[in-house]
Amino acid sequence: MSTNPVGSATKLFLDGRVDADLAAVLDGTATGVRVIEVSGEAGVGKTRLLGEITGYARDHGWTVVSNISGTAPRDLPFGAFADALDDILAFCGDGLVAGFSYEHVRWLAGTFPALATAAPGADPREFKELYHAFHAVRGLLGALCLEVGGNGLVVIIDDAHRADDASLELLRQLAGRPPSAGLMLVVAHRPRQADRMLRELLAAGDAAGVVRRIEPAPLEEREALVLLPGSLNEFRRRGIVRAAGGNPGTLEALVLAGAAPYPDEEPARELPVAVMSRYFRDIRALSPLGTLVAQALAVTGDPFRMDLLRAVAELSEPEVWAALDELVGDDVLRAEGTLLSFRFRDPFLRGAAYRSAGAGWRIGGHSRAGAVLRADGAPPTVLAPHLVHTIAAGDEAGARILLDAARACVWSRPACTVSWARAALQSLEPAAEVPADLLLVLGEALVMTGSYADGVTYLGAACAHGDRAAGVWAEAVEWQARGLRLLGRHAEATGRLRAALNGLPADADDHRLRLRMELLAAELDRHGAPDPAREAAAPRPAPPSDPALGAHLLALLAAADVRQGVTGGMETRVDQAARQADSLSDDEIVRHLELLRWLGGAELSLMRYQAARGHLERGLALAERHGLLFLTASFSAQLNDLLSRQVDGPEPDPGSSLGDPGDVAAVNQLRQLSGRELEIAMLVSDGRTNQQIARALDLSHKTVETYLARIFKKLGVCSRAQVAALIGRYGHTGDQLHKVS
């Protein structure tokens, strides 16, 4: 078979060229080929490749016409061809069919609006009439080829898998008996959805040398990386490329949506119109029954349950099975393993199906789903995605379900946790006392998802409401301090932690350890060598019942050893922390994921580059998978630091120089800053506090905080220490920082 993957369509339209074999077909060098088949999955770049074919063909003497995919109704005979030919037929006028038989003219007039005045139109609905109508349309194409002159006429039928039956039959005839010279047919379709007989005829034509088949290949990693915005850091870019799987359409959707490599499971999430409009086309092409079941599946989610789907869609079982046949046939759903396991082709497609339904119907669908699940005794995490859309004011039982679900998913799905906890909070009566644990879980999830200021506010409220003996208060203090640290407000964080340590009950050993560990982390981020904090954390070993907490403490102490230049036992502590971290499963380590940041940083300082890369990449992958945005920036920054040292080979000699690559990487990051932002970053690197910076630059304290937030975001860092490290890496080469901006 002569299938030729021409490389990605994206690559073709980027450099404005068509591959040599296809060019030979269009410029007449290659004889005999009368049909070009463009076959590929949704989003792989077929339509863009058709645009390149159109431009190249017009430049080489062809007249090109094409349909607009999905605009012609499926019950309109020859609708795809009518859509493609109408403009050129209007230009040629009725004289084009003057020599045709009266019956043929009547059928053509009933099919093509531009020929409506040529004769009283007849709609060819009977099979016998359709058979003769095929000859009439084929003759019309031949007449058009003579009329346009030049090399002839190129007719492009995009998304042929959506064409009406008559257009499909004509395509089969043209594929089986290719048109004569002067007419080139271009057929684009998705292989999973294309008509089987048409595929077989095109394959036979390919073997006979009259069909030229093109299958746009998925993007290679280097090609995909070129398409991504330069503002994204290297490891974020590679994560998006992996999630897109080489599909240019998915890649573009991820970038436009600003989505993490693992798109949010919540279909109600707002997405840009440019993303949704692309996926709405697949939903609009469905029958009313297929659309209804797709919308119901978007509400119910996975796994598939017939009783739940029937309840949401309010349909009988035979109706549901008929709709599922259509959805699988149209590649909206894909079966996974068994007939009772279906999943949307793309998470964005699920979002489009969900958004295509009216707001009132969606609320009703969630209500019906919730009723079925409650009757089955479903756990809170299964009920919450439906209850969040339907909970009413004063529903205390519903608020408790949402809180229990939020507490269970705060580490695995923090974005959903924020939504559920907010809904529970809003459902409370105005005079009702807000539970401290609800404020706590909402504050934690907000910090995890990068909303540090809002998280600190809710955690402060949890501290005010919480009972110190119950543990909520201590946990709220720990997370409030973490949020303050991530905002760069280290003095407030350490002050809050020291005050809390003095106020803990005597029997709160576990909470005392966690607060001391957070104090050590804040001091590490603030000063880099925290003697007092390290001593505060060291005396209490981690409880053996929690190996992840023990590994976290070891990693922090190892980072402190490295920062202080402690030689005695330093490498042993790093080795011990690495062994303990590596023994933890992903589920065990995710609650203490920051330990990989401290461990990787210590290994990086010791120039154990391969070990550091492994730990940091594991941390970044888990942070992105679970939506823990408060950690993705720090992992990315450390990985960029590692990458800048060009350590893909063996471990370098500890005494070797780091050389220029790190300087270049630092400059590239610092060039993202404005002049004022760079000035503030330099003052941060000098150890100035926000108040000192505000006085030096005659700015308000709030303005300095705003600038710092922008600096953190642009540089992909989360602490003042990381800003100082970037400034220091470039600054050691000379007094040139003023040239960066």
C-alpha positions in Angstrom: 0.0 0.0 0.0 1.3 3.4 -0.9 0.2 5.3 2.2 2.7 8.1 2.9 2.7 9.8 6.2 3.7 13.2 5.1 4.6 14.4 8.6 2.2 16.4 10.6 -0.2 18.8 8.9 0.9 21.3 11.4 4.5 21.2 10.2 3.3 21.6 6.6 1.3 24.7 7.2 4.0 26.2 9.4 6.6 26.2 6.6 4.0 26.7 3.8 5.0 23.6 1.8 3.3 20.5 0.4 5.4 17.3 0.3 7.0 16.4 -3.1 4.7 13.4 -3.9 1.6 15.5 -3.4 3.0 18.4 -5.3 3.7 16.1 -8.3 0.0 15.1 -8.3 -1.2 18.8 -8.3 1.3 20.2 -10.8 0.7 17.4 -13.3 4.0 15.7 -13.0 2.4 12.5 -11.6 -0.2 11.2 -14.0 -3.1 8.9 -13.3 -4.0 10.1 -9.8 -7.5 11.5 -9.7 -8.4 11.2 -6.0 -6.6 12.4 -3.0 -7.6 10.8 0.3 -6.7 12.6 3.6 -7.3 10.3 6.5 -6.7 11.0 10.2 -8.1 11.3 13.7 -9.9 14.3 15.0 -7.6 17.2 15.5 -4.6 15.7 13.7 -4.6 18.5 11.1 -6.7 17.4 8.1 -8.5 20.7 7.6 -5.2 22.6 7.8 -3.6 20.3 5.3 -6.6 20.9 3.0 -5.8 24.6 3.3 -2.3 23.9 2.1 -3.6 21.8 -0.8 -6.0 24.6 -1.7 -3.3 27.2 -1.9 -0.9 25.0 -3.8 -3.5 23.9 -6.3 -4.7 27.5 -7.0 -1.1 28.6 -7.5 -0.7 25.8 -10.2 -3.7 26.5 -12.3 -6.6 24.7 -10.6 -10.0 26.1 -9.6 -10.7 24.9 -6.1 -14.1 24.5 -4.4 -14.8 22.9 -1.0 -17.7 22.3 1.3 -18.0 23.7 4.8 -18.0 20.7 7.1 -21.2 19.9 8.8 -23.3 22.7 7.3 -25.4 20.6 4.9 -28.2 18.6 6.5 -27.7 14.8 6.3 -31.2 14.3 4.8 -30.4 16.7 1.8 -29.4 14.6 -1.2 -25.9 15.6 -2.5 -25.8 18.2 0.3 -22.0 18.0 0.6 -21.5 18.6 -3.1 -24.2 21.3 -3.2 -22.4 23.2 -0.5 -19.1 22.9 -2.3 -20.3 23.8 -5.8 -23.0 26.4 -5.2 -20.9 29.5 -5.6 -19.2 28.4 -8.8 -22.5 27.3 -10.2 -24.0 30.7 -9.5 -21.1 32.3 -11.4 -21.5 30.0 -14.4 -25.3 30.3 -14.6 -28.0 28.1 -16.2 -26.1 27.9 -19.5 -23.8 25.3 -18.0 -26.6 22.7 -18.1 -28.1 23.8 -21.4 -27.2 20.5 -23.2 -28.4 18.2 -20.4 -31.6 16.2 -20.6 -34.7 17.7 -19.1 -34.9 15.1 -16.3 -31.3 15.7 -15.4 -31.8 19.4 -15.3 -34.8 19.0 -13.1 -32.9 16.9 -10.6 -29.9 19.3 -10.6 -32.3 22.2 -10.1 -33.8 20.5 -7.1 -30.4 19.8 -5.6 -28.3 22.9 -6.3 -29.9 26.2 -5.3 -27.8 28.1 -7.9 -29.6 26.1 -10.7 -33.1 26.6 -9.3 -34.1 28.8 -12.2 -33.0 26.3 -14.9 -36.1 24.1 -14.6 -38.8 23.2 -12.2 -36.8 21.4 -9.5 -37.4 17.7 -8.6 -36.2 16.1 -5.4 -34.6 12.7 -6.3 -35.7 10.6 -3.4 -36.5 7.3 -5.0 -33.6 4.9 -5.5 -34.2 4.7 -9.2 -34.2 8.5 -9.5 -31.1 8.8 -7.4 -29.2 6.3 -9.6 -29.9 8.6 -12.6 -29.2 11.7 -10.5 -25.7 10.4 -9.8 -25.0 10.5 -13.6 -26.4 14.0 -13.7 -24.1 15.3 -11.0 -21.1 13.5 -12.5 -22.0 15.1 -15.8 -22.3 18.5 -14.1 -18.8 18.1 -12.7 -17.4 17.3 -16.1 -19.1 20.4 -17.6 -17.6 22.5 -14.8 -14.1 21.2 -15.6 -14.5 22.4 -19.2 -15.9 25.7 -18.0 -13.2 26.7 -15.6 -10.3 25.8 -17.9 -6.7 25.7 -16.7 -5.7 22.4 -15.1 -9.3 21.9 -14.2 -11.4 21.6 -11.0 -10.4 20.4 -7.5 -13.5 19.5 -5.4 -12.7 19.1 -1.7 -15.2 17.2 0.5 -14.1 17.7 4.1 -15.4 15.5 6.9 -16.8 13.0 4.4 -17.8 10.8 7.3 -20.6 13.3 8.0 -21.9 13.5 4.4 -25.4 12.6 3.5 -26.1 9.2 1.9 -26.4 10.5 -1.7 -23.0 12.3 -1.4 -21.5 9.2 0.1 -22.8 7.1 -2.8 -21.4 9.6 -5.3 -18.1 9.5 -3.5 -18.1 5.7 -3.8 -18.8 5.9 -7.5 -16.0 8.4 -8.1 -13.6 6.4 -6.0 -14.6 3.2 -7.8 -14.5 4.9 -11.3 -12.2 7.9 -10.9 -13.1 11.0 -12.9 -11.3 11.8 -16.1 -8.6 14.4 -16.5 -9.6 17.9 -15.4 -11.3 16.8 -12.2 -9.4 16.1 -8.9 -11.4 14.9 -6.0 -10.1 15.4 -2.4 -11.8 13.4 0.3 -11.0 14.0 4.0 -12.4 11.8 6.7 -11.8 10.2 10.1 -10.9 6.5 9.7 -13.0 5.4 12.7 -16.1 7.0 11.3 -15.7 6.7 7.5 -18.1 4.6 5.4 -16.6 1.1 5.2 -17.4 0.7 1.4 -15.8 4.0 0.7 -12.7 3.1 2.6 -12.5 -0.2 0.6 -12.9 1.6 -2.7 -10.3 4.2 -1.8 -7.9 1.4 -0.8 -8.4 -0.4 -4.1 -7.8 2.9 -5.9 -4.7 3.4 -3.9 -3.4 -0.1 -4.9 -4.3 0.7 -8.6 -2.4 4.0 -8.5 -5.4 6.3 -9.0 -5.8 7.3 -5.4 -3.1 9.2 -3.5 -3.5 8.5 0.3 -2.2 10.9 2.9 -2.3 10.2 6.6 -1.0 13.2 8.6 1.3 11.8 11.2 1.2 12.9 14.9 3.5 15.6 15.9 7.0 14.6 17.0 8.0 16.1 20.3 10.3 18.7 18.8 7.6 19.8 16.4 5.0 20.2 19.2 7.4 22.1 21.4 7.8 24.7 18.6 4.1 25.5 18.7 4.0 26.2 22.5 4.3 29.7 23.9 7.8 30.6 25.0 6.4 31.9 28.3 5.9 28.3 29.5 8.8 26.7 31.3 10.6 23.7 29.7 9.0 21.0 31.9 5.5 22.4 31.7 5.9 22.4 27.9 7.0 18.8 27.8 4.1 17.8 30.1 1.5 19.4 27.8 3.2 17.8 24.8 2.9 14.3 26.4 -0.8 15.0 27.3 -1.6 16.0 23.7 -0.2 12.7 22.4 1.1 14.3 19.2 -2.4 15.6 18.3 -2.1 19.3 17.2 -5.8 20.0 17.9 -5.5 18.7 21.5 -2.3 20.5 21.9 -3.8 23.8 20.8 -6.9 23.2 23.0 -4.7 22.6 26.1 -2.8 25.8 25.5 -5.9 27.9 24.8 -7.6 26.5 27.8 -4.6 27.1 30.0 -5.2 23.5 31.2 -2.8 21.3 33.1 -1.6 18.3 31.2 -4.3 16.3 33.0 -7.5 18.2 32.2 -9.9 18.9 35.0 -12.4 16.1 35.6 -15.2 18.6 36.1 -17.1 19.1 32.8 -18.8 22.3 34.1 -15.4 24.2 34.0 -15.6 27.2 31.8 -13.4 27.0 28.7 -12.6 29.5 26.0 -15.1 29.7 23.1 -12.2 28.9 20.7 -11.8 25.5 22.4 -15.5 24.7 22.8 -16.5 25.6 19.3 -14.2 23.0 17.9 -15.8 20.2 20.0 -19.4 21.5 19.6 -19.2 20.5 15.9 -19.1 16.8 17.0 -22.1 17.3 19.3 -24.1 19.2 16.7 -23.6 16.5 14.1 -25.5 14.0 16.3 -29.2 13.0 16.1 -31.4 14.4 18.9 -31.3 11.0 20.6 -27.5 10.8 20.4 -27.2 14.3 21.7 -29.4 13.6 24.7 -27.5 10.5 25.7 -24.1 12.3 25.2 -25.3 15.1 27.5 -26.5 12.5 30.0 -23.2 10.7 29.9 -21.4 14.1 30.5 -23.5 14.5 33.6 -23.0 10.9 35.0 -19.4 10.5 34.1 -17.5 7.2 34.3 -17.9 4.4 34.9 -21.0 3.6 32.7 -24.1 2.6 34.5 -27.2 1.8 32.5 -29.7 2.6 35.4 -28.0 5.9 36.1 -27.9 6.9 32.4 -31.5 6.0 31.9 -32.6 8.0 34.9 -30.7 11.1 33.8 -31.7 10.9 30.1 -35.2 9.7 31.0 -35.1 7.1 28.2 -35.7 3.4 27.8 -32.9 0.9 27.7 -33.3 0.2 23.9 -33.2 3.9 23.2 -30.0 4.2 25.2 -28.3 1.3 23.4 -29.3 2.8 20.0 -27.8 6.2 21.0 -24.6 4.5 22.2 -24.3 2.8 18.8 -24.4 6.2 17.2 -22.0 7.8 19.7 -19.4 5.0 19.2 -19.9 5.1 15.5 -19.3 8.9 15.4 -16.2 8.5 17.6 -17.7 10.6 20.4 -17.4 7.7 22.7 -14.9 4.9 22.7 -15.4 1.5 24.3 -12.8 0.5 26.8 -12.3 -3.2 27.4 -15.9 -4.2 27.7 -19.2 -3.2 26.2 -20.2 -1.6 29.5 -17.2 0.7 29.7 -17.3 3.9 27.6 -15.3 7.1 27.7 -15.4 10.3 25.8 -12.8 10.5 23.1 -11.4 13.7 24.7 -12.1 15.4 28.1 -12.9 18.6 26.2 -15.5 16.7 24.2 -17.2 15.8 27.4 -17.2 19.4 28.4 -18.8 20.4 25.0 -21.5 17.7 25.5 -22.2 19.1 29.0 -22.3 22.7 27.8 -24.5 21.9 24.9 -27.4 21.2 27.3 -29.4 23.9 28.9 -28.7 25.0 32.4 -32.1 23.9 33.7 -31.7 20.4 32.1 -28.3 20.0 33.6 -29.6 20.8 37.1 -32.4 18.3 36.6 -30.0 15.7 35.3 -27.7 16.1 38.4 -30.8 15.9 40.6 -32.0 12.7 39.0 -28.4 11.2 39.2 -28.1 12.2 42.9 -31.5 10.5 43.7 -30.4 7.2 42.2 -27.0 7.3 43.9 -28.4 8.2 47.3 -30.8 5.3 47.1 -27.8 3.0 46.4 -25.9 4.4 49.4 -23.1 5.9 47.3 -20.2 7.4 49.2 -19.8 11.2 49.5 -17.1 11.4 46.8 -19.6 9.9 44.3 -22.5 12.1 45.4 -20.6 15.4 45.5 -20.2 16.0 41.7 -24.0 16.0 41.5 -24.9 17.6 44.8 -22.7 20.6 44.2 -25.0 21.7 41.4 -28.3 21.1 43.3 -27.8 21.7 47.0 -30.3 24.1 48.4 -29.9 26.7 51.2 -30.3 25.2 54.6 -29.5 21.6 53.4 -27.4 20.6 56.4 -27.2 16.9 55.4 -26.1 17.9 51.9 -23.5 20.3 53.3 -22.1 17.5 55.4 -21.8 15.2 52.4 -19.9 17.9 50.5 -17.6 18.5 53.4 -16.9 14.7 53.8 -16.2 14.5 50.0 -14.0 17.6 50.1 -12.0 16.2 53.1 -11.5 12.9 51.3 -10.3 14.5 48.0 -8.3 17.5 49.2 -5.0 16.0 48.1 -6.2 14.0 45.0 -8.6 16.6 43.5 -8.1 20.0 45.2 -9.8 21.9 42.4 -13.0 19.9 42.9 -12.5 20.2 46.7 -12.7 24.0 46.4 -15.9 23.8 44.4 -17.5 21.4 46.8 -16.4 23.3 50.0 -17.6 26.6 48.6 -21.0 25.1 47.8 -21.3 23.6 51.3 -20.4 27.0 52.7 -22.9 28.9 50.6 -25.7 26.4 51.6 -25.5 27.3 55.3 -28.1 29.6 56.7 -26.8 33.2 57.3 -27.1 32.8 61.1 -25.5 29.3 61.2 -22.1 28.8 62.7 -19.5 27.8 60.1 -17.7 24.6 61.0 -14.0 25.1 61.5 -13.2 22.0 59.6 -15.1 23.3 56.5 -13.0 26.5 56.6 -9.9 24.4 57.1 -10.4 22.2 54.1 -11.4 25.1 51.8 -8.4 27.1 52.9 -6.0 24.1 52.3 -7.5 23.4 48.9 -7.2 27.1 47.9 -3.5 27.1 48.8 -3.0 23.9 46.9 -4.5 25.3 43.8 -2.5 28.5 43.9 -5.1 30.9 45.5 -2.7 31.7 48.3 -4.3 35.0 49.6 -7.8 33.6 49.7 -6.5 30.4 51.3 -4.8 32.4 54.0 -8.0 34.3 54.7 -10.1 31.1 55.2 -7.4 29.5 57.3 -7.2 32.5 59.5 -11.0 32.1 60.1 -10.4 28.4 60.8 -7.8 29.3 63.4 -10.3 31.7 65.1 -13.1 29.1 65.1 -11.0 26.0 65.8 -10.6 24.3 69.2 -6.9 24.0 69.9 -7.4 20.6 71.5 -9.1 19.2 68.4 -6.3 19.6 66.0 -8.1 21.7 63.5 -6.4 24.8 64.9 -2.9 23.5 64.6 -3.5 22.2 61.1 -4.9 25.6 60.1 -1.9 27.4 61.5 0.4 25.1 59.6 -1.4 25.7 56.3 -1.8 29.4 56.9 2.0 29.7 57.4 2.5 27.7 54.3 0.3 30.1 52.3 2.2 33.1 53.8 5.5 31.5 52.8 4.3 30.9 49.3 3.2 34.6 49.2 6.8 35.6 50.2 5.7 36.8 53.6 8.2 34.7 55.5 8.5 36.9 58.6 4.7 36.6 59.1 4.9 32.9 58.6 7.7 32.3 61.0 6.1 34.6 63.6 2.8 32.8 63.4 4.4 29.4 63.7 6.5 30.4 66.8 3.5 31.8 68.5 1.5 28.6 67.8 4.3 26.4 69.1 4.1 28.2 72.4 0.4 27.8 72.5 0.1 24.1 71.7 -1.3 21.7 74.4 1.4 19.5 76.0 0.1 16.3 74.4 0.1 17.6 70.8 3.4 16.0 69.7 2.4 15.2 66.2 1.2 18.8 65.5 4.3 20.2 67.2 6.4 18.2 64.8 4.5 19.4 61.8 4.6 23.1 62.9 8.4 22.8 63.5 8.9 21.3 60.0 6.9 24.1 58.4 9.0 26.6 60.5 12.2 24.9 59.1 10.8 25.1 55.5 10.0 28.8 56.0 13.5 29.5 57.3 15.0 27.6 54.5 13.1 29.6 51.9 13.8 32.9 53.8 17.5 32.7 54.8 18.9 29.4 53.4 20.7 28.4 56.6 18.3 28.3 59.5 20.2 27.2 62.6 17.5 27.9 65.2 14.7 26.3 63.1 16.8 23.2 62.4 17.5 22.7 66.1 13.8 23.2 66.8 12.8 20.4 64.4 15.6 18.0 65.1 14.9 16.7 68.6 11.6 15.0 67.7 11.9 12.0 65.3 9.0 11.2 63.0 6.5 8.7 64.3 7.2 5.2 62.8 3.5 4.9 61.9 3.9 7.5 59.2 6.9 6.8 57.0 6.0 9.6 54.6 6.2 12.1 57.4 9.6 10.6 58.5 10.9 10.9 54.9 9.7 14.6 54.8 11.6 15.4 58.0 14.7 13.7 56.8 14.6 15.6 53.5 14.2 18.9 55.3 17.1 18.2 57.6 19.2 17.1 54.7 18.4 20.4 52.9 19.3 22.3 56.0 22.6 20.4 56.3 23.5 21.2 52.7 22.6 24.9 53.1 24.7 25.2 56.2 27.6 23.3 54.8 27.4 20.7 57.6 29.8 17.9 56.6 29.4 15.3 59.3 26.8 12.8 58.2 25.3 15.1 55.5 25.5 12.7 52.6 24.3 9.9 54.8 21.2 11.9 55.7 20.6 12.6 52.0 21.0 8.9 51.2 18.6 7.9 54.0 16.0 10.4 52.9 16.3 9.2 49.3 15.9 5.6 50.3 12.8 6.3 52.4 11.2 8.5 49.7 11.8 5.9 47.0 10.1 3.2 49.1 6.9 5.2 49.2 4.1 4.7 46.7 2.6 7.6 44.9 -0.5 7.5 47.1 1.7 7.6 50.2 4.0 10.3 49.1 1.5 12.8 47.7 0.5 14.2 51.1 4.2 15.0 51.7 5.1 15.8 48.1 7.2 18.8 49.1 9.8 16.4 50.5 10.8 15.7 46.9 11.5 19.4 46.5 13.8 19.5 49.5 15.5 16.2 48.6 16.0 17.1 45.0 17.4 20.5 46.0 19.9 18.8 48.3 20.9 16.4 45.6 21.3 19.2 43.1 23.5 21.1 45.5 25.6 17.9 45.9 25.8 17.6 42.1 23.9 14.3 42.1 22.1 15.4 39.0 20.6 12.2 37.9 19.1 11.4 41.3 17.9 14.9 41.6 16.2 14.8 38.2 14.4 11.6 39.0 13.0 12.9 42.3 12.0 16.3 40.9 10.4 14.9 37.8 8.4 12.5 40.0 7.3 15.4 42.1 6.3 17.5 39.1 4.4 14.7 37.5 2.4 14.0 40.7 1.8 17.7 41.4 0.4 18.1 37.9 -1.6 14.9 38.0 -3.4 16.0 41.2 -3.6 19.8 40.4 -1.2 20.7 43.3 -0.3 24.1 41.7 1.5 25.3 44.9 4.3 22.8 44.1 4.4 22.8 40.3 6.3 26.1 40.1 9.0 25.1 42.6 9.6 21.7 40.9 9.7 23.4 37.5 12.2 26.0 38.7 14.5 23.3 40.1 14.3 21.2 37.0 15.1 24.3 34.9 18.1 24.9 37.1 19.2 21.3 36.6 18.6 21.5 32.8 20.7 24.7 32.6 23.7 22.8 33.9 23.5 20.3 30.9 23.7 17.2 33.0 22.3 14.6 30.6 25.6 12.7 30.7 27.4 11.1 33.6 27.7 12.9 37.0 30.3 15.7 36.7 33.3 16.0 38.9 32.3 17.9 42.1 35.1 20.4 41.6 34.1 21.2 38.1 32.8 24.6 37.1 29.1 25.1 36.2 30.1 27.2 33.3 27.9 29.4 31.1 24.8 27.4 30.4 23.2 28.3 33.8 24.0 32.0 33.2 22.2 31.8 29.8 19.2 30.1 31.3 19.0 32.7 34.1 19.2 35.5 31.6 16.4 34.0 29.5 14.2 33.8 32.6 15.1 37.3 33.9 14.3 38.9 30.5 10.7 38.2 31.1 10.7 40.9 33.9 10.0 44.6 33.3 12.6 47.1 34.5 10.7 47.7 37.8 10.2 44.0 38.4 13.9 43.4 37.8 14.8 46.2 40.2 12.6 44.6 42.9 14.1 41.2 42.2 17.6 42.6 42.7 16.5 44.1 46.1 15.0 40.7 47.1 18.3 39.1 46.3 20.0 41.6 48.7 17.8 40.3 51.5 15.6 43.3 51.7 12.1 42.9 53.2 9.0 44.2 51.5 8.9 47.2 53.8 12.5 48.0 53.0 11.8 47.7 49.3 8.8 49.9 49.5 10.8 52.6 51.3 13.7 52.4 48.8 11.5 52.7 45.7 8.8 55.0 47.2 6.1 52.4 46.7 3.3 51.1 48.9 3.7 47.8 50.7 0.7 46.4 48.7 2.3 47.4 45.4 5.5 45.6 46.3 3.5 42.5 47.1 1.7 42.8 43.7 5.1 43.1 41.9 6.4 40.1 43.8 3.4 38.0 42.8 4.1 38.9 39.1 7.8 38.1 39.5 7.1 34.7 41.0 4.6 33.9 38.2 6.9 35.0 35.4 10.0 33.2 36.8 8.1 30.0 37.7 9.3 30.2 41.3 7.5 30.3 44.7 10.0 31.8 47.1 12.3 34.8 47.5 15.2 32.4 47.9 14.6 31.1 44.3 14.5 34.7 43.0 17.8 35.4 44.8 19.3 32.3 43.3 18.4 33.4 39.8 19.8 36.9 40.3 22.9 35.4 41.9 23.5 33.0 39.1 23.7 35.8 36.5 25.2 38.4 38.8 28.4 36.4 39.4 29.4 36.9 35.7 29.8 40.7 36.1 27.9 43.9 36.8 25.5 43.4 33.8 22.1 42.9 35.3 20.9 46.3 34.0 21.4 44.9 30.5 18.9 42.1 31.0 15.7 44.1 30.6 
